[in-house]
């Protein structure tokens, strides 16, 4: 229900950033390689595993929007089921009330519901994080020997997000330390088999990345958003404070209860995963959305919180605490955060899709499109597209503005002269996001403004036939 509410609020389409990966997937399926523009090796995505899944889907589908939403929703539902299973197997929680509360804590989160149907990898990454922790925890408790599952999940987590590489490495270190704590011999196969398997696959992946996109540790899409400034960290800390700690302080505090008493590797590793990811988000400077980066952490955090409370308090007290917290989570993250956010941008995104489909039919195939929202317009127009904010442009992503960290995350790097004079686009959409761009274009006298309801197009004079422009202005949203 939560996901459906968020899906309806956004008009049934995925968020714009999801279409960036869709575009890479479409080009890969068409034989052009994992590229944004044919022949340009720029890593403008940050979710390789998700890209692989969608590329396979694009081999048989022309549009993967609905499929991506369906996979995300299934992954979110899988997180609820896996969370309940983990509480039973790892912490021997038998109370149906507590298991129900844990499931409700995940399902009621507006962050989880919204990003499950966003078309992005958030829900899948959350499921993999929870699965990796579960496999590690079961191995430490001796319930089973999920070495193969743990290794596969470690590989998948490492391929799912840039920070997943750090998670996979932390998992390998924790595996070795926990094995040593059990007095396992250094030469034992059980000690090294999992780390060697995980790190070997990730090393091969990094070698391929370096050879295809260049020797960059971070994807271009990440470099376009981050820099090296104290202001960025301050902004990230503020983002964590106002988007996660408010309202999820009870969840974070309850998960910390697992650190009390004798050291239990399952609990320590879970808490380290949770808070390590939070710290990474802060250092990276946060995000433009309310909960995209936090959605993958909610399933793991909910399991750890319920386990911590179950071990430290009476059942009645725990039940009331979690029930009250769930009401707060649902009210704030669903209504005041994600629903409001999606309702605000819904019509803009629907209009961008309409513009993209119009460009596919009306613009000459050799036209160059410049955008600040690099997903839907590029995916549906199928034109060569220049990303003026640099997620898919190596020159702009390499800039280091003095004001880095003081503006909106992901919207701080741009180069007007490069975008207009060097790239020389025929069509510009969303230029009002870049300060001074409209004034610069007015001085050139080369572009005509086509105002629409939510977006403004700037079209180079003579680039598109007048009757096609008239057709666009008469289209209904």
TAURZI-V831348 format. One line per field, one symbol per residue. ss: DSSP state (H for helix, E for strand, - for the rest). burial: + if it has 24 or more other ideal C-beta (glycine too) atoms within 12 Angstrom, else -. A space follows every 50 residues. Layout:
BEGIN
ss=???
burial=???
END
This chain:
BEGIN
ss=-HHHHHHHH------HHHHHHHHHHHHHH------------------HHH HHHHHHHH------HHHHHHHHHHHHHHHHHHHHHHHHHHH----HHHHH HHHHHHH--HHHHHHH-----HHHHHHHHHHHHHHHHHHHH-----HHHH HHHHHHHHHH-HHHHHHHHHHHHHHHHHHHH-------HHHHHHHHHHHH HHHHHHHHHHHHH------HHHH------HHHHHHHHHHHHHHHHHHHHH HHHHHHHHH-----HHHHHHHHHHHHHHHHHHH--------HHHHHHHHH HHHHHHHHHHHH--HHHHHHHHHHHHHHHHHHHHHHHHHHHHHHHHHHHH HHHHHHHHHHHH-----EEEE----HHHHHH--EEEE------HHHH--- ---------------HHHHHHH----EEE-HHH---HHHHHHHH--EEEE E----EEEEE-----HHHHHHHHH---
burial=-++-+++-+++-+++++++++++++++++---+++++--+++++++++++ +++++-++----+++-+++++++-+++++++++++++++++-+-+-++++ ++++++++++++++++++++++++++++++++++++++++-----++-++ ++++++++++++++++++++++++++-++-----------+-+++-+++- ++--++--+---+--+-++++++++++----++-+++-++--++--++-+ +++++++++----+++++++++++++++-+++++++++++++++++++++ ++++++++++++-----++-+++-++-+++-++++-+++-++--++-+++ ++++++++++-++---+++++++++++++++++++++++++++++++-+- +--++-++++++++++-+++--+-++++++++++--+--++-----+-++ -+--++++++--++---++--++----
END
